[in-house]
C-alpha cells in the first residue's frame, strides 16, 4: 500500500492567456538645464501585485540613473525615481475568479518578460515612455497530497540562496554605477582637451587676423602712393608747351623736379616696408 504525503503549497488557479503589454509616460524635472542625455539606466527596486475588488493592481517601483551633459559640455550623474501601475480585471484570466472573490487565501504573482523605455529631454524636463510586458498568475495556498509514486518533492529556495541573489544584484548595480562614473571622467577629460584646442585655434586666428589687417593697410598705402605718382605724371604731361629763349635753361629744372618726385616716392615705399617689419 502506497503511503500518502501531504504538504502545504501554493497552487495555480488561473493566469492571463498571454503576456500583457502596457505603455506609460513619466516626466522628471531637473535641477539645472541640460541639452543631452548620454546614457540612462533603469532598475526595478520593487514589484508587487495586490487584489483590489475584482481586479489586480500591478505596481513597479523604478530607480532611474541619468548621465547628462549641460550647456557647457560638463557631464553629471542624476538619480530619479518613478513607478508604473496597471489594473487587470478578473475577467481577463483564463478561469473564473469571480466565484473566489471572498477567498482570502488567493494571492497573485507575476513574471516580467521585458521592460524597455524611450527618453526625450527638453531643457529642465526629461520625458520617458516605458513599455512593460508581464504575465499574471492567481494562486492559493492549500494542502496538496502526494504519493511516493508521484516522484520527488519540488525543490524550494532557502533563505541563504535568496540573500545571495540580492547580494549579487547589489554588486551588479554598484559595478554599473562605477562604470558610469569612470565614463563620466573620460568625457570630462575629452571635453577639457577639446576646449584647450579651441582656445589655441582662436589665438592663432586672432594673430592671423592682425597680420592680415597690417598687410591690407600696407597694400592700401602702396596703392595710394602709386596713384599719387600717376596723378603727378599725368599733371606734368598736361602742362602747356611754351617756346622759350634757347639760352634759358629749363631742362635742368624739370629734371630736378622729376628727380625730387621719384625720390619722395622711393622714401614713401621704403618707410611703408620698414613699418611693416
VEXMIBA-980973 format. One record per residue (C-alpha): residue number from 1; residue in one letter; chain; y, x, z. Coordinates in pm, 1 decimal. Layout:
R   n res chain       py       px       pz
R NUM   A     A        Y        X        Z
...
REM end
This chain:
R   n res chain       py       px       pz
R   1   X     A      0.0      0.0      0.0
R   2   X     A    336.3    133.4   -100.4
R   3   X     A    584.7    159.5    183.2
R   4   X     A    932.8     36.1    100.4
R   5   X     A   1255.0    216.7    185.3
R   6   X     A   1595.4     56.9    241.7
R   7   X     A   1932.9    232.5    201.9
R   8   X     A   2293.2    125.1    230.1
R   9   X     A   2464.9    194.3   -103.2
R  10   X     A   2724.9     70.3   -348.8
R  11   X     A   2600.1   -147.9   -630.5
R  12   X     A   2785.6   -206.7   -957.4
R  13   X     A   2867.6   -576.5  -1002.1
R  14   X     A   3089.2   -569.3  -1312.9
R  15   X     A   3306.0   -346.6  -1528.8
R  16   X     A   3552.7   -362.2  -1817.0
R  17   X     A   3397.1   -399.9  -2160.1
R  18   X     A   3583.2    -93.9  -2286.6
R  19   X     A   3835.1    165.3  -2174.1
R  20   X     A   4174.9     14.5  -2109.0
R  21   X     A   4488.8    171.4  -2265.1
R  22   X     A   4839.4    127.4  -2122.3
R  23   X     A   5176.2    280.7  -2211.2
R  24   X     A   5462.7    307.5  -1966.3
R  25   X     A   5803.5    476.0  -1968.2
R  26   X     A   5952.2    681.5  -1687.4
R  27   X     A   6312.3    808.7  -1651.0
R  28   X     A   6426.7   1100.2  -1436.3
R  29   X     A   6783.5   1203.0  -1351.0
R  30   X     A   6850.6   1579.5  -1343.8
R  31   X     A   7093.3   1755.9  -1110.7
R  32   X     A   7250.8   1951.5  -1398.6
R  33   X     A   7293.5   1935.3  -1774.0
R  34   X     A   7006.7   2078.2  -1980.3
R  35   X     A   6960.6   2095.8  -2357.3
R  36   X     A   6590.4   2176.0  -2397.8
R  37   X     A   6251.5   2136.6  -2224.1
R  38   X     A   6031.7   2440.8  -2275.7
R  39   X     A   5719.4   2302.0  -2103.3
R  40   X     A   5601.0   2003.5  -1895.1
R  41   X     A   5307.7   1992.0  -1652.9
R  42   X     A   5172.3   1662.0  -1514.8
R  43   X     A   4935.3   1647.0  -1217.9
R  44   X     A   4768.6   1336.8  -1071.4
R  45   X     A   4837.3   1352.9   -698.0
R  46   X     A   4659.5   1028.8   -606.2
R  47   X     A   4488.9    733.2   -772.8
R  48   X     A   4392.6    402.1   -613.4
R  49   X     A   4254.8     62.8   -715.4
R  50   X     A   4342.8   -235.8   -498.1
R  51   X     A   4249.3   -601.6   -527.2
R  52   X     A   4540.7   -845.5   -545.4
R  53   X     A   4424.0  -1205.8   -559.8
R  54   X     A   4224.4  -1245.1   -881.3
R  55   X     A   4332.5   -913.5  -1026.6
R  56   X     A   4303.9   -541.2   -964.7
R  57   X     A   4606.9   -313.8   -939.0
R  58   X     A   4576.8     45.8  -1058.9
R  59   X     A   4823.8    296.0   -912.4
R  60   X     A   4861.6    658.6  -1020.2
R  61   X     A   5099.6    890.2   -834.9
R  62   X     A   5207.6   1183.0  -1052.3
R  63   X     A   5375.3   1515.9   -989.3
R  64   X     A   5589.3   1647.1  -1278.7
R  65   X     A   5690.9   2008.6  -1331.6
R  66   X     A   5965.8   2077.6  -1589.8
R  67   X     A   6065.8   2415.4  -1735.5
R  68   X     A   6423.2   2354.6  -1857.2
R  69   X     A   6687.7   2553.8  -2046.0
R  70   X     A   7056.4   2488.6  -1970.4
R  71   X     A   7360.5   2517.5  -2198.5
R  72   X     A   7395.7   2891.0  -2122.5
R  73   X     A   7034.0   2974.2  -2205.4
R  74   X     A   6920.4   3002.5  -1841.5
R  75   X     A   6572.7   2872.1  -1751.0
R  76   X     A   6497.2   2661.7  -1442.0
R  77   X     A   6187.8   2500.6  -1286.9
R  78   X     A   6225.3   2147.4  -1152.2
R  79   X     A   5982.2   1913.3   -973.0
R  80   X     A   5985.8   1534.4  -1005.2
R  81   X     A   5755.2   1251.7   -900.6
R  82   X     A   5650.6    943.1  -1094.2
R  83   X     A   5393.8    664.5  -1081.8
R  84   X     A   5202.2    437.6  -1319.0
R  85   X     A   5097.7     81.9  -1234.5
R  86   X     A   4869.1   -161.4  -1413.1
R  87   X     A   4727.9   -502.3  -1323.2
R  88   X     A   4394.1   -620.9  -1463.3
R  89   X     A   4278.2   -983.5  -1410.8
R  90   X     A   3918.5  -1060.2  -1317.5
R  91   X     A   3872.4  -1240.2  -1649.4
R  92   X     A   3864.4   -907.2  -1838.0
R  93   X     A   3547.7   -788.9  -1660.8
R  94   X     A   3204.1   -839.5  -1819.6
R  95   X     A   3086.8  -1053.6  -1526.1
R  96   X     A   3240.5  -1348.8  -1342.3
R  97   X     A   3417.3  -1214.0  -1033.9
R  98   X     A   3598.7  -1536.9   -950.5
R  99   X     A   3295.8  -1657.8   -753.1
R 100   X     A   3316.9  -1344.2   -538.5
R 101   X     A   3690.7  -1365.9   -474.7
R 102   X     A   3646.7  -1408.7    -99.4
R 103   X     A   3378.9  -1141.3    -69.2
R 104   X     A   3543.4   -868.2    142.4
R 105   X     A   3269.1   -619.5     60.3
R 106   X     A   3376.3   -590.6   -303.6
R 107   X     A   3564.8   -276.9   -396.3
R 108   X     A   3694.1   -123.0   -718.6
R 109   X     A   3671.3    223.6   -864.1
R 110   X     A   3776.2    372.3  -1192.5
R 111   X     A   3728.0    654.7  -1437.2
R 112   X     A   4029.1    812.5  -1606.4
R 113   X     A   3943.0    931.4  -1955.5
R 114   X     A   4281.6   1052.1  -2080.6
R 115   X     A   4644.4   1085.8  -1969.4
R 116   X     A   4899.8   1203.2  -2226.9
R 117   X     A   5279.4   1197.2  -2249.8
R 118   X     A   5583.0   1239.9  -2472.2
R 119   X     A   5911.5   1386.3  -2345.6
R 120   X     A   6273.0   1342.3  -2454.0
R 121   X     A   6579.8   1496.3  -2287.1
R 122   X     A   6936.4   1370.4  -2314.7
R 123   X     A   7189.1   1572.8  -2113.3
R 124   X     A   7125.7   1465.1  -1749.6
R 125   X     A   6821.5   1243.3  -1812.7
R 126   X     A   6457.9   1303.2  -1904.1
R 127   X     A   6257.7   1016.0  -2052.1
R 128   X     A   5877.5   1024.3  -2060.6
R 129   X     A   5631.3    792.8  -2232.4
R 130   X     A   5286.1    801.3  -2068.5
R 131   X     A   4961.6    685.3  -2229.6
R 132   X     A   4671.1    619.6  -1991.1
R 133   X     A   4310.8    535.9  -2076.6
R 134   X     A   4076.4    436.4  -1794.4
R 135   X     A   3773.8    224.2  -1702.5
R 136   X     A   3739.5    -10.7  -1402.7
R 137   X     A   3418.9    -86.7  -1208.7
R 138   X     A   3363.1   -354.5   -943.1
R 139   X     A   3120.2   -252.8   -668.2
R 140   X     A   2987.2   -385.3   -341.6
R 141   X     A   2817.9   -211.3    -51.8
R 142   X     A   2481.9   -365.8     31.8
R 143   X     A   2125.3   -285.9    125.7
R 144   X     A   1910.9   -150.7   -155.5
R 145   X     A   1532.1   -149.5   -121.6
R 146   X     A   1341.9    137.3   -281.3
R 147   X     A    976.8    226.1   -302.8
R 148   X     A    802.4    560.4   -333.8
R 149   X     A    729.6    480.8   -699.6
R 150   X     A   1096.9    441.8   -782.3
R 151   X     A   1146.5    817.1   -764.4
R 152   X     A   1367.3   1034.0   -552.8
R 153   X     A   1679.5    906.6   -385.9
R 154   X     A   2005.7    959.1   -570.5
R 155   X     A   2193.0   1266.7   -459.6
R 156   X     A   2533.2   1226.2   -291.1
R 157   X     A   2812.6   1477.2   -247.6
R 158   X     A   2855.2   1605.6    100.8
R 159   X     A   3187.9   1675.3    266.4
R 160   X     A   3178.3   2051.6    206.3
R 161   X     A   3142.7   2005.3   -170.2
R 162   X     A   3439.0   1771.1   -174.4
R 163   X     A   3650.8   2017.4     21.3
R 164   X     A   3555.3   2296.9   -219.2
R 165   X     A   3664.1   2084.7   -514.3
R 166   X     A   4000.9   2018.0   -350.4
R 167   X     A   4048.3   2389.5   -279.6
R 168   X     A   3971.6   2474.5   -641.3
R 169   X     A   4218.7   2213.7   -762.1
R 170   X     A   4491.1   2355.8   -535.5
R 171   X     A   4416.0   2708.5   -658.1
R 172   X     A   4442.1   2598.0  -1022.0
R 173   X     A   4774.1   2428.4   -952.2
R 174   X     A   4911.6   2740.3   -785.5
R 175   X     A   4798.9   2956.8  -1077.9
R 176   X     A   4972.7   2726.3  -1323.2
R 177   X     A   5292.9   2745.5  -1121.2
R 178   X     A   5275.8   3125.9  -1106.7
R 179   X     A   5220.0   3141.4  -1482.2
R 180   X     A   5524.4   2922.3  -1539.3
R 181   X     A   5736.8   3140.3  -1311.3
R 182   X     A   5619.5   3454.2  -1496.3
R 183   X     A   5702.3   3290.0  -1828.0
R 184   X     A   6046.1   3198.9  -1690.9
R 185   X     A   6114.6   3564.7  -1602.7
R 186   X     A   6016.6   3673.1  -1955.1
R 187   X     A   6250.1   3415.2  -2106.5
R 188   X     A   6536.7   3533.7  -1884.7
R 189   X     A   6480.8   3896.8  -1994.4
R 190   X     A   6473.9   3798.4  -2361.2
R 191   X     A   6792.3   3594.9  -2323.1
R 192   X     A   6971.4   3884.4  -2145.6
R 193   X     A   6868.9   4122.7  -2426.3
R 194   X     A   6998.2   3880.1  -2688.5
R 195   X     A   7329.6   3846.6  -2504.6
R 196   X     A   7374.6   4225.7  -2497.3
R 197   X     A   7303.2   4242.8  -2869.6
R 198   X     A   7556.3   3967.4  -2938.4
R 199   X     A   7824.5   4148.0  -2736.3
R 200   X     A   7763.8   4473.0  -2930.3
R 201   X     A   7785.6   4286.5  -3261.1
R 202   X     A   8109.8   4116.3  -3153.6
R 203   X     A   8265.7   4450.9  -3054.7
R 204   X     A   8160.0   4601.8  -3388.0
R 205   X     A   8305.7   4306.6  -3579.5
R 206   X     A   8632.4   4338.2  -3387.1
R 207   X     A   8658.0   4707.7  -3477.7
R 208   X     A   8583.9   4634.8  -3843.4
R 209   X     A   8848.4   4360.7  -3847.7
R 210   X     A   9104.7   4600.8  -3704.4
R 211   X     A   9025.1   4870.0  -3964.0
R 212   X     A   9034.3   4610.9  -4242.4
R 213   X     A   9382.2   4498.8  -4135.6
R 214   X     A   9505.4   4860.0  -4135.0
R 215   X     A   9368.6   4916.4  -4486.0
R 216   X     A   9526.3   4593.2  -4606.5
R 217   X     A   9864.0   4694.7  -4462.6
R 218   X     A   9838.5   5039.1  -4624.4
R 219   X     A   9743.7   4879.9  -4958.2
R 220   X     A  10037.9   4640.0  -4936.8
R 221   X     A  10279.6   4927.0  -4870.0
R 222   X     A  10140.1   5126.5  -5161.3
R 223   X     A  10172.9   4827.4  -5391.0
R 224   X     A  10529.5   4777.8  -5274.0
R 225   X     A  10613.2   5144.8  -5341.8
R 226   X     A  10461.1   5125.3  -5689.9
R 227   X     A  10654.5   4808.8  -5768.0
R 228   X     A  10974.3   4971.4  -5641.7
R 229   X     A  10919.0   5272.4  -5867.6
R 230   X     A  10855.0   5050.0  -6168.9
R 231   X     A  11167.7   4848.4  -6091.5
R 232   X     A  11379.9   5162.6  -6077.3
R 233   X     A  11231.3   5292.5  -6402.5
R 234   X     A  11298.8   4964.1  -6578.3
R 235   X     A  11654.3   4967.3  -6445.8
R 236   X     A  11716.4   5313.3  -6592.8
R 237   X     A  11570.3   5210.9  -6928.1
R 238   X     A  11805.3   4913.1  -6946.5
R 239   X     A  12125.7   5121.6  -6887.8
R 240   X     A  12359.3   5103.9  -7197.0
R 241   X     A  12386.1   5417.3  -7405.8
R 242   X     A  12730.3   5574.8  -7436.2
R 243   X     A  12825.8   5863.9  -7660.7
R 244   X     A  12986.9   6139.4  -7465.5
R 245   X     A  13151.4   6465.0  -7542.8
R 246   X     A  12891.3   6727.8  -7631.6
R 247   X     A  13049.4   6953.4  -7379.7
R 248   X     A  12981.3   6705.8  -7095.4
R 249   X     A  12660.4   6794.6  -6910.7
R 250   X     A  12497.6   6458.4  -6838.1
R 251   X     A  12132.5   6559.0  -6886.1
R 252   X     A  12102.5   6773.8  -6569.4
R 253   X     A  12246.9   6489.0  -6361.8
R 254   X     A  11991.5   6237.7  -6493.2
R 255   X     A  11712.5   6484.1  -6438.6
R 256   X     A  11825.4   6530.2  -6077.7
R 257   X     A  11824.6   6153.3  -6015.4
R 258   X     A  11474.3   6119.3  -6159.3
R 259   X     A  11357.5   6416.0  -5952.7
R 260   X     A  11503.0   6263.0  -5634.3
R 261   X     A  11338.0   5928.2  -5713.3
R 262   X     A  10996.9   6087.9  -5766.0
R 263   X     A  11040.5   6296.7  -5450.1
R 264   X     A  11127.6   5986.0  -5249.6
R 265   X     A  10816.1   5802.7  -5378.9
R 266   X     A  10595.7   6103.1  -5300.1
R 267   X     A  10727.6   6111.1  -4945.0
R 268   X     A  10651.1   5741.8  -4901.4
R 269   X     A  10295.6   5776.5  -5023.9
R 270   X     A  10240.2   6083.0  -4805.5
R 271   X     A  10382.1   5902.3  -4499.7
R 272   X     A  10154.7   5599.5  -4561.2
R 273   X     A   9842.8   5819.9  -4577.3
R 274   X     A   9947.8   6012.9  -4265.3
R 275   X     A   9998.2   5687.8  -4071.3
R 276   X     A   9656.5   5556.7  -4174.9
R 277   X     A   9471.8   5859.4  -4034.0
REM end
